[in-house]
Amino acid sequence: MTRGDPERRPAVPVPVARLMILVGDRIRRDRRAVHTEIVARAREAGLADVTVLRGLDGHIGASRRTRRGLLRRPDNVPVTILVFDQEERLRRFLTTLADITEECIVTLDTAEAYRYGRAGSAEQSRGRRDAG
């Protein structure tokens, strides 16, 4: 039995590509944090979804982990940027990042996305977002 909005449809898996970029939060290019630049470029490219997750502790590659006490965070904590869209769009986007990702770990894989909510495709959703 379904409750709520009659237009609501059950989630159906949709194939999607996931680009994951790991970088230290203190890595900069031209005085701008690399993760901030990646998000700006993803927005310019019109990619579907971008999320930045800042780690609490850890290290990236050979960077040194430094603890600074209970309430202070370590230097250069990892930042994860997740970008979701069609695989070919993400591969094109990757070519625009060559100048800023040499200190990053980059992966590209496929996943299944489940969109809950009202009926409509991701393209329709993107169109509404672009129009507003």
DSSP file (Angstrom, degrees, kcal/mol; ACC not computed):
  #  RESIDUE AA STRUCTURE BP1 BP2  ACC     N-H-->O    O-->H-N    N-H-->O    O-->H-N    TCO  KAPPA ALPHA  PHI   PSI    X-CA   Y-CA   Z-CA
    1    1 A M              0   0    0      0, 0.0     2,-0.4     0, 0.0     0, 0.0   0.000 360.0 360.0 360.0 130.9    0.0    0.0    0.0
    2    2 A T        -     0   0    0      2,-0.1     2,-0.3     4,-0.0     0, 0.0  -0.833 360.0-163.0-102.4 133.9    1.4    3.4   -1.0
    3    3 A R        +     0   0    0     -2,-0.4     2,-0.3     2,-0.0     0, 0.0  -0.786  48.6  18.8-110.3 157.5    0.8    6.5    1.1
    4    4 A G  S    S+     0   0    0     -2,-0.3    -2,-0.1     3,-0.0     0, 0.0  -0.620 102.5  23.7  96.3-148.4    1.1   10.1    0.1
    5    5 A D    >   -     0   0    0     -2,-0.3     3,-1.2     1,-0.1    -2,-0.0  -0.356  58.0-146.8 -64.3 126.0    1.3   11.8   -3.3
    6    6 A P  T 3  S+     0   0    0      0, 0.0    -1,-0.1     0, 0.0    -2,-0.0   0.730  98.4  60.4 -67.4 -19.8   -0.4    9.7   -6.1
    7    7 A E  T 3  S+     0   0    0      2,-0.1   112,-0.6   112,-0.0     2,-0.2   0.624  80.6 108.5 -80.0 -12.3    2.2   11.0   -8.6
    8    8 A R  E <   -A  118   0A   0     -3,-1.2   110,-0.2   110,-0.2   108,-0.0  -0.440  55.0-162.0 -67.8 133.8    5.1    9.5   -6.5
    9    9 A R  E     -A  117   0A   0    108,-1.6   108,-0.7    -2,-0.2     3,-0.1  -0.844  24.6 -98.3-116.7 153.4    6.6    6.5   -8.2
   10   10 A P        -     0   0    0      0, 0.0     2,-0.2     0, 0.0   105,-0.1  -0.344  51.9 -91.5 -66.3 153.0    8.8    3.8   -6.8
   11   11 A A        -     0   0    0    103,-0.1   105,-0.1     1,-0.0   103,-0.1  -0.436  40.4-166.0 -68.3 134.9   12.5    4.2   -7.3
   12   12 A V        -     0   0    0    103,-0.4   103,-0.6    -2,-0.2     2,-0.1  -0.987  27.4-111.3-120.7 130.6   13.9    2.6  -10.4
   13   13 A P  E     -B  114   0B   0      0, 0.0   101,-0.2     0, 0.0    99,-0.0  -0.391  32.3-167.2 -65.5 136.3   17.7    2.1  -10.8
   14   14 A V  E     -B  113   0B   0     99,-2.3    99,-3.1    -2,-0.1     2,-0.1  -0.989  24.9-116.2-122.6 129.6   19.3    4.4  -13.4
   15   15 A P  E     +B  112   0B   0      0, 0.0     2,-0.3     0, 0.0    97,-0.2  -0.443  44.3 167.5 -66.5 137.9   22.8    3.8  -14.6
   16   16 A V  E     -B  111   0B   0     95,-2.3    95,-3.0    -2,-0.1     2,-0.3  -0.978  32.1-123.3-147.0 154.4   25.1    6.7  -13.8
   17   17 A A  E     -BC 110  85B   0     68,-2.8    68,-1.7    -2,-0.3     2,-0.5  -0.805  20.9-153.1-101.0 146.9   28.8    7.3  -13.8
   18   18 A R  E     -BC 109  84B   0     91,-3.4    91,-2.3    -2,-0.3     2,-0.5  -0.978   5.1-164.8-124.8 121.1   30.6    8.5  -10.6
   19   19 A L  E     -BC 108  83B   0     64,-3.0    64,-2.6    -2,-0.5     2,-0.5  -0.915  10.0-169.8-102.1 125.4   33.8   10.6  -10.7
   20   20 A M  E     -BC 107  82B   0     87,-2.8    87,-2.7    -2,-0.5     2,-0.5  -0.976   4.0-174.5-121.2 127.1   35.6   10.7   -7.3
   21   21 A I  E     -BC 106  81B   0     60,-2.4    60,-2.8    -2,-0.5     2,-0.5  -0.981   6.0-162.9-123.2 125.1   38.5   13.1   -6.7
   22   22 A L  E     +BC 105  80B   0     83,-3.0    83,-2.2    -2,-0.5     2,-0.3  -0.924  22.8 153.4-108.7 129.8   40.5   13.0   -3.5
   23   23 A V  E     - C   0  79B   0     56,-2.2    56,-2.9    -2,-0.5     2,-0.2  -0.984  46.4-100.3-150.0 154.0   42.7   16.0   -2.6
   24   24 A G  E >   - C   0  78B   0     -2,-0.3     3,-1.5    79,-0.3    11,-0.2  -0.555  31.5-126.6 -75.1 144.5   44.1   17.7    0.5
   25   25 A D  T 3  S+     0   0    0     52,-2.5    -1,-0.1     1,-0.3    10,-0.1   0.649 107.4  54.7 -70.3 -12.6   42.1   20.7    1.6
   26   26 A R  T 3  S+     0   0    0     51,-0.2     2,-0.4     7,-0.1    -1,-0.3   0.462  77.8 113.1 -97.7  -1.0   45.2   22.9    1.6
   27   27 A I    <   -     0   0    0     -3,-1.5     7,-2.4    76,-0.1     8,-0.3  -0.581  48.7-177.7 -74.2 127.3   46.2   22.2   -2.0
   28   28 A R  E     -E   33   0C   0     -2,-0.4     2,-0.4     5,-0.2     5,-0.2  -0.907  26.7-163.6-130.2 153.7   45.9   25.4   -4.0
   29   29 A R  E >  S-E   32   0C   0      3,-2.5     3,-1.7    -2,-0.3     8,-0.0  -0.986  86.5 -10.4-132.8 124.1   46.3   26.6   -7.6
   30   30 A D  T 3  S-     0   0    0     -2,-0.4    -1,-0.1     1,-0.3     3,-0.1   0.911 129.3 -56.6  51.2  47.4   46.5   30.3   -8.2
   31   31 A R  T 3  S+     0   0    0      1,-0.2     2,-0.4    -3,-0.0    -1,-0.3   0.475 116.7 110.3  68.0   5.3   45.5   31.0   -4.5
   32   32 A R  E <  S-E   29   0C   0     -3,-1.7    -3,-2.5     2,-0.0    -1,-0.2  -0.917  77.4-108.3-113.5 136.5   42.2   29.0   -4.9
   33   33 A A  E  >  -E   28   0C   0     -2,-0.4     4,-2.0    -5,-0.2     3,-0.4  -0.368  25.9-130.4 -59.6 136.4   41.6   25.7   -3.2
   34   34 A V  H  > S+     0   0    0     -7,-2.4     4,-2.5     1,-0.2     5,-0.2   0.891 107.2  54.0 -58.6 -41.7   41.6   22.9   -5.8
   35   35 A H  H  > S+     0   0    0     -8,-0.3     4,-1.9   -11,-0.2    -1,-0.2   0.868 107.9  50.5 -64.6 -33.3   38.3   21.5   -4.6
   36   36 A T  H  > S+     0   0    0     -3,-0.4     4,-2.1     2,-0.2    -1,-0.2   0.900 110.7  49.2 -67.1 -41.0   36.7   24.9   -5.0
   37   37 A E  H  X S+     0   0    0     -4,-2.0     4,-2.4     2,-0.2    -2,-0.2   0.894 109.0  52.4 -65.3 -40.7   38.0   25.2   -8.5
   38   38 A I  H  X S+     0   0    0     -4,-2.5     4,-2.4     1,-0.2    -1,-0.2   0.921 109.7  48.8 -62.5 -43.8   36.8   21.7   -9.4
   39   39 A V  H  X S+     0   0    0     -4,-1.9     4,-2.2     2,-0.2    -1,-0.2   0.914 111.1  50.4 -62.4 -42.5   33.2   22.5   -8.2
   40   40 A A  H  X S+     0   0    0     -4,-2.1     4,-2.3     1,-0.2    -2,-0.2   0.913 112.0  47.1 -62.2 -42.6   33.2   25.8  -10.2
   41   41 A R  H  X S+     0   0    0     -4,-2.4     4,-2.1     2,-0.2    -1,-0.2   0.877 109.9  53.2 -67.7 -36.6   34.3   24.0  -13.3
   42   42 A A  H  X>S+     0   0    0     -4,-2.4     5,-2.1     2,-0.2     4,-0.5   0.901 109.6  48.8 -64.2 -40.2   31.7   21.2  -12.8
   43   43 A R  H ><5S+     0   0    0     -4,-2.2     3,-1.2     1,-0.2    -2,-0.2   0.931 110.6  50.2 -64.1 -45.6   29.0   23.9  -12.5
   44   44 A E  H 3<5S+     0   0    0     -4,-2.3    -2,-0.2     1,-0.3    -1,-0.2   0.867 109.0  52.6 -59.5 -36.6   30.3   25.6  -15.7
   45   45 A A  H 3<5S-     0   0    0     -4,-2.1    -1,-0.3    -5,-0.1    -2,-0.2   0.567 111.5-124.0 -77.2  -8.6   30.2   22.3  -17.5
   46   46 A G  T <<5 +     0   0    0     -3,-1.2    -3,-0.2    -4,-0.5    -2,-0.1   0.795  44.2 175.9  72.3  29.0   26.6   21.8  -16.4
   47   47 A L      < -     0   0    0     -5,-2.1    -1,-0.2     1,-0.1    38,-0.1  -0.343  35.2-119.4 -70.1 152.8   27.2   18.4  -14.7
   48   48 A A  S    S+     0   0    0     36,-0.3     2,-0.4     1,-0.2    37,-0.2   0.936  82.6   2.6 -62.3 -56.9   24.2   16.8  -12.9
   49   49 A D  E     -D   84   0B   0     35,-1.7    35,-2.5     2,-0.0     2,-0.4  -0.997  55.9-179.7-141.5 136.7   25.4   16.6   -9.3
   50   50 A V  E     +D   83   0B   0     -2,-0.4     2,-0.4    33,-0.2    33,-0.2  -0.999   6.1 178.3-135.9 133.0   28.5   17.6   -7.4
   51   51 A T  E     -D   82   0B   0     31,-2.5    31,-3.0    -2,-0.4     2,-0.5  -0.996  14.1-154.5-134.8 140.3   29.2   17.1   -3.6
   52   52 A V  E     -D   81   0B   0     -2,-0.4     2,-0.5    29,-0.2    29,-0.2  -0.968   9.4-169.5-115.3 127.7   32.2   18.0   -1.5
   53   53 A L  E     -D   80   0B   0     27,-3.0    27,-3.1    -2,-0.5     2,-0.5  -0.973   9.5-151.7-118.0 123.0   32.9   16.0    1.6
   54   54 A R  E     -D   79   0B   0     -2,-0.5    25,-0.2    25,-0.2     2,-0.1  -0.822  17.4-132.5 -96.8 128.2   35.6   17.2    4.0
   55   55 A G        -     0   0    0     23,-3.3     3,-0.1    -2,-0.5    22,-0.1  -0.323   3.9-145.3 -75.2 159.0   37.3   14.6    6.1
   56   56 A L  S    S-     0   0    0      1,-0.4     2,-0.3    17,-0.1    -1,-0.1   0.737  81.0  -7.1 -90.6 -28.4   37.9   14.8    9.9
   57   57 A D  S    S+     0   0    0     16,-0.1    -1,-0.4    21,-0.1     2,-0.3  -0.974  86.9  83.1-161.3 159.5   41.2   13.0    9.8
   58   58 A G        -     0   0    0     -2,-0.3     2,-0.3    -3,-0.1    -3,-0.0  -0.859  54.7-101.7 136.4-169.2   43.4   11.1    7.4
   59   59 A H        -     0   0    0     -2,-0.3     2,-0.5    18,-0.1    18,-0.1  -0.985  13.6-132.7-151.7 158.1   46.0   11.8    4.8
   60   60 A I    >   -     0   0    0     -2,-0.3     3,-2.2    16,-0.3   -36,-0.1  -0.969  66.8 -51.4-114.6 122.2   46.3   11.9    1.0
   61   61 A G  T 3  S-     0   0    0     -2,-0.5    42,-0.0     1,-0.3    43,-0.0  -0.242 121.0 -12.7  55.1-127.3   49.2   10.0   -0.6
   62   62 A A  T 3  S+     0   0    0      2,-0.1    -1,-0.3    -3,-0.0     0, 0.0   0.340  97.8 128.2 -91.3   6.2   52.6   11.0    0.9
   63   63 A S    <   -     0   0    0     -3,-2.2     2,-0.4     1,-0.1    13,-0.0  -0.307  63.3-113.0 -64.6 149.2   51.3   14.0    2.8
   64   64 A R        -     0   0    0     -5,-0.1     2,-0.5     1,-0.0    -1,-0.1  -0.658  20.2-135.6 -86.5 134.9   52.1   14.1    6.5
   65   65 A R        -     0   0    0     -2,-0.4     2,-0.5    -6,-0.1    -6,-0.1  -0.783  23.5-172.2 -89.3 127.7   49.4   13.8    9.1
   66   66 A T        -     0   0    0     -2,-0.5     9,-0.8     9,-0.4     2,-0.4  -0.977  11.4-152.5-125.5 121.4   49.7   16.3   11.9
   67   67 A R        -     0   0    0     -2,-0.5     6,-0.1     7,-0.2     3,-0.1  -0.735  10.3-176.2 -89.9 141.0   47.5   16.2   15.0
   68   68 A R        -     0   0    0      4,-0.6     3,-0.2     1,-0.5     2,-0.1   0.014  53.7 -71.5-125.7  28.2   47.0   19.5   16.8
   69   69 A G        -     0   0    0      1,-0.2    -1,-0.5     2,-0.1     3,-0.3  -0.368  63.9 -59.4 106.4 172.6   45.0   18.6   19.8
   70   70 A L  S    S+     0   0    0      1,-0.2    -1,-0.2    -2,-0.1    -2,-0.0   0.885 130.2  32.3 -63.1 -44.7   41.4   17.4   20.6
   71   71 A L  S    S+     0   0    0     -3,-0.2     2,-0.4     2,-0.1    -1,-0.2   0.483 105.1  81.0 -96.7  -3.0   39.5   20.4   19.2
   72   72 A R  S    S-     0   0    0     -3,-0.3    -4,-0.6    -4,-0.1    -3,-0.1  -0.856  76.3-127.9-106.7 139.7   41.8   21.4   16.4
   73   73 A R        -     0   0    0     -2,-0.4   -16,-0.1     1,-0.1     3,-0.1  -0.475  29.5-100.8 -83.3 155.0   41.8   19.5   13.1
   74   74 A P    >   -     0   0    0      0, 0.0     3,-0.5     0, 0.0    -7,-0.2  -0.270  45.9 -91.3 -67.6 159.3   44.9   18.1   11.5
   75   75 A D  T 3  S+     0   0    0     -9,-0.8    -9,-0.4     1,-0.2   -50,-0.0  -0.424 101.6   6.7 -68.1 145.9   46.7   19.9    8.6
   76   76 A N  T 3  S-     0   0    0      1,-0.1   -16,-0.3    -2,-0.1    -1,-0.2   0.883  80.5-168.9  52.4  54.6   45.6   19.1    5.1
   77   77 A V    <   -     0   0    0     -3,-0.5   -52,-2.5   -53,-0.1   -51,-0.2  -0.358  31.1 -91.3 -69.7 154.9   42.7   16.8    5.7
   78   78 A P  E     -C   24   0B   0      0, 0.0   -23,-3.3     0, 0.0     2,-0.4  -0.396  35.8-161.1 -70.7 143.3   41.3   14.9    2.8
   79   79 A V  E     -CD  23  54B   0    -56,-2.9   -56,-2.2   -25,-0.2     2,-0.5  -0.991   4.4-155.4-121.5 132.1   38.5   16.3    0.7
   80   80 A T  E     -CD  22  53B   0    -27,-3.1   -27,-3.0    -2,-0.4     2,-0.5  -0.942   3.5-163.8-110.6 125.1   36.4   14.1   -1.5
   81   81 A I  E     -CD  21  52B   0    -60,-2.8   -60,-2.4    -2,-0.5     2,-0.5  -0.945   6.4-166.2-107.0 122.2   34.6   15.5   -4.5
   82   82 A L  E     -CD  20  51B   0    -31,-3.0   -31,-2.5    -2,-0.5     2,-0.4  -0.939   5.8-176.6-110.4 127.7   31.8   13.3   -6.0
   83   83 A V  E     -CD  19  50B   0    -64,-2.6   -64,-3.0    -2,-0.5     2,-0.4  -0.991   4.5-166.2-125.9 129.5   30.5   14.1   -9.4
   84   84 A F  E     +CD  18  49B   0    -35,-2.5   -35,-1.7    -2,-0.4   -36,-0.3  -0.955  33.0 103.4-119.0 133.4   27.6   12.2  -11.0
   85   85 A D  E    S-C   17   0B   0    -68,-1.7   -68,-2.8    -2,-0.4     2,-0.2  -0.929  73.8 -38.9-174.6-165.5   26.5   12.3  -14.6
   86   86 A Q     >  -     0   0    0     -2,-0.3     4,-2.1   -70,-0.2     3,-0.3  -0.510  57.1-118.9 -74.7 146.9   26.7   10.3  -17.8
   87   87 A E  H  > S+     0   0    0      1,-0.2     4,-2.5     2,-0.2     5,-0.2   0.893 111.5  50.8 -56.5 -45.8   30.1    8.6  -18.3
   88   88 A E  H  > S+     0   0    0      1,-0.2     4,-1.9     2,-0.2    -1,-0.2   0.865 109.7  51.2 -64.5 -34.1   31.0   10.4  -21.6
   89   89 A R  H  > S+     0   0    0     -3,-0.3     4,-2.3     2,-0.2    -1,-0.2   0.896 111.4  47.9 -67.3 -39.5   30.3   13.8  -20.0
   90   90 A L  H  X S+     0   0    0     -4,-2.1     4,-2.3     2,-0.2    -2,-0.2   0.880 109.3  52.7 -69.4 -37.1   32.5   12.9  -17.0
   91   91 A R  H  X S+     0   0    0     -4,-2.5     4,-1.1     2,-0.2    -2,-0.2   0.910 111.3  47.1 -63.6 -40.9   35.3   11.7  -19.3
   92   92 A R  H >X S+     0   0    0     -4,-1.9     4,-0.6     1,-0.2     3,-0.5   0.923 111.3  51.9 -63.3 -43.7   35.1   15.0  -21.2
   93   93 A F  H >< S+     0   0    0     -4,-2.3     3,-1.3     1,-0.2     4,-0.4   0.878 101.4  61.3 -60.7 -39.5   35.1   16.9  -17.9
   94   94 A L  H >< S+     0   0    0     -4,-2.3     3,-1.6     1,-0.3     4,-0.3   0.857  96.2  60.0 -56.6 -36.9   38.2   15.1  -16.8
   95   95 A T  H X< S+     0   0    0     -4,-1.1     3,-0.6    -3,-0.5    -1,-0.3   0.768 100.0  56.8 -65.1 -23.5   40.2   16.5  -19.7
   96   96 A T  T << S+     0   0    0     -3,-1.3    -1,-0.3    -4,-0.6     3,-0.2   0.548 102.5  56.6 -82.8  -6.5   39.5   20.0  -18.4
   97   97 A L  T X> S+     0   0    0     -3,-1.6     3,-2.1    -4,-0.4     4,-1.3   0.412  70.6 104.3-103.4   0.7   41.1   19.2  -15.0
   98   98 A A  T <4 S+     0   0    0     -3,-0.6     4,-0.2    -4,-0.3     3,-0.2   0.805  77.9  56.3 -55.5 -32.3   44.5   18.1  -16.2
   99   99 A D  T 34 S+     0   0    0     -3,-0.2    -1,-0.3     1,-0.2    -2,-0.1   0.623 118.4  29.7 -77.4 -12.3   46.1   21.3  -15.0
  100  100 A I  T <4 S+     0   0    0     -3,-2.1     3,-0.3     1,-0.1    -2,-0.2   0.432 105.2  68.8-126.7   0.2   44.9   21.0  -11.4
  101  101 A T    ><  +     0   0    0     -4,-1.3     3,-1.7     1,-0.2    -2,-0.1   0.251  58.9 106.2-108.1  15.1   44.7   17.3  -10.6
  102  102 A E  T 3  S+     0   0    0      1,-0.3    -1,-0.2    -4,-0.2    -4,-0.1   0.767  88.6  43.5 -66.9 -21.6   48.3   16.2  -10.5
  103  103 A E  T 3  S+     0   0    0     -3,-0.3   -79,-0.3     2,-0.1    -1,-0.3   0.186 104.4  89.7-102.9  16.5   48.2   16.0   -6.7
  104  104 A C  S <  S-     0   0    0     -3,-1.7     2,-0.5   -81,-0.1   -81,-0.2  -0.712  72.3-129.8-110.6 159.2   44.8   14.3   -6.6
  105  105 A I  E     -B   22   0B   0    -83,-2.2   -83,-3.0    -2,-0.3     2,-0.4  -0.956  32.7-169.3-103.2 126.7   43.6   10.7   -6.7
  106  106 A V  E     +B   21   0B   0     -2,-0.5     2,-0.3   -85,-0.2   -85,-0.2  -0.967  10.6 176.4-124.7 130.7   40.9   10.4   -9.4
  107  107 A T  E     -B   20   0B   0    -87,-2.7   -87,-2.8    -2,-0.4     2,-0.4  -0.967  10.1-166.3-129.4 150.2   38.6    7.4  -10.0
  108  108 A L  E     +B   19   0B   0     -2,-0.3     2,-0.3   -89,-0.2   -89,-0.2  -0.986  24.4 147.8-134.5 123.3   35.7    7.0  -12.5
  109  109 A D  E     -B   18   0B   0    -91,-2.3   -91,-3.4    -2,-0.4     2,-0.3  -0.883  41.1-103.1-144.7 176.6   33.3    4.1  -12.1
  110  110 A T  E     +B   17   0B   0     -2,-0.3     2,-0.3   -93,-0.2   -93,-0.2  -0.751  36.7 167.0-106.5 155.6   29.7    3.2  -12.8
  111  111 A A  E     -B   16   0B   0    -95,-3.0   -95,-2.3    -2,-0.3     2,-0.5  -0.887  35.9-105.2-149.6 176.5   26.9    3.0  -10.2
  112  112 A E  E     -B   15   0B   0     -2,-0.3     2,-0.4   -97,-0.2   -95,-0.0  -0.971  29.8-154.4-112.9 129.0   23.1    2.8  -10.0
  113  113 A A  E     -B   14   0B   0    -99,-3.1   -99,-2.3    -2,-0.5     2,-0.6  -0.849   1.7-158.6-102.7 138.6   21.2    5.9   -9.0
  114  114 A Y  E     -B   13   0B   0     -2,-0.4     2,-0.7  -101,-0.2  -103,-0.1  -0.964   6.4-165.3-116.6 114.7   17.8    5.6   -7.3
  115  115 A R        -     0   0    0   -103,-0.6  -103,-0.4    -2,-0.6     2,-0.3  -0.888   5.5-167.4-104.7 115.1   15.7    8.8   -7.6
  116  116 A Y        +     0   0    0     -2,-0.7     2,-0.3  -105,-0.1  -108,-0.0  -0.719  46.1  50.2 -95.7 149.8   12.8    8.9   -5.2
  117  117 A G  E    S+A    9   0A   0   -108,-0.7  -108,-1.6    -2,-0.3     3,-0.1  -0.912  89.9   4.5 129.3-153.7   10.1   11.4   -5.6
  118  118 A R  E    S-A    8   0A   0     -2,-0.3  -110,-0.2  -110,-0.2     2,-0.0  -0.208  81.9 -88.1 -69.2 158.6    7.9   12.8   -8.4
  119  119 A A  S    S+     0   0    0   -112,-0.6     2,-0.2     0, 0.0    -1,-0.1  -0.364  77.5  97.7 -64.4 144.2    7.8   11.3  -11.9
  120  120 A G        -     0   0    0     -3,-0.1     2,-0.1    -2,-0.0     0, 0.0  -0.585  63.8 -98.2 146.7 153.7   10.4   12.8  -14.2
  121  121 A S     >  -     0   0    0     -2,-0.2     4,-2.2     1,-0.1     5,-0.1  -0.410  34.2-108.7 -92.0 168.7   13.8   12.2  -15.6
  122  122 A A  H  > S+     0   0    0      1,-0.2     4,-2.8     2,-0.2     5,-0.2   0.858 120.4  56.3 -62.5 -35.9   17.2   13.7  -14.6
  123  123 A E  H  > S+     0   0    0      2,-0.2     4,-2.4     1,-0.2    -1,-0.2   0.904 107.4  47.8 -64.8 -40.3   17.2   15.7  -17.8
  124  124 A Q  H  > S+     0   0    0      2,-0.2     4,-2.1     1,-0.2    -2,-0.2   0.910 112.5  49.7 -64.6 -41.0   13.8   17.3  -16.8
  125  125 A S  H  X S+     0   0    0     -4,-2.2     4,-2.0     1,-0.2    -2,-0.2   0.913 111.0  48.6 -63.1 -43.2   15.1   17.9  -13.4
  126  126 A R  H  X S+     0   0    0     -4,-2.8     4,-2.6     1,-0.2    -1,-0.2   0.887 109.1  54.1 -64.2 -39.1   18.3   19.6  -14.8
  127  127 A G  H  X S+     0   0    0     -4,-2.4     4,-2.0     1,-0.2    -1,-0.2   0.893 108.2  48.8 -62.7 -40.5   16.1   21.7  -17.1
  128  128 A R  H  X S+     0   0    0     -4,-2.1     4,-1.3     2,-0.2    -1,-0.2   0.901 112.2  49.3 -65.0 -40.1   14.1   23.0  -14.2
  129  129 A R  H  < S+     0   0    0     -4,-2.0     3,-0.2     1,-0.2    -2,-0.2   0.909 112.1  47.3 -65.7 -42.4   17.3   23.8  -12.3
  130  130 A D  H  < S+     0   0    0     -4,-2.6    -1,-0.2     1,-0.2    -2,-0.2   0.851 110.7  52.4 -67.9 -33.9   18.8   25.6  -15.2
  131  131 A A  H  <        0   0    0     -4,-2.0    -1,-0.2     1,-0.2    -2,-0.2   0.780 360.0 360.0 -72.6 -26.4   15.6   27.6  -15.9
  132  132 A G     <        0   0    0     -4,-1.3    -1,-0.2    -3,-0.2    -2,-0.2   0.438 360.0 360.0 -89.4 360.0   15.4   28.8  -12.2
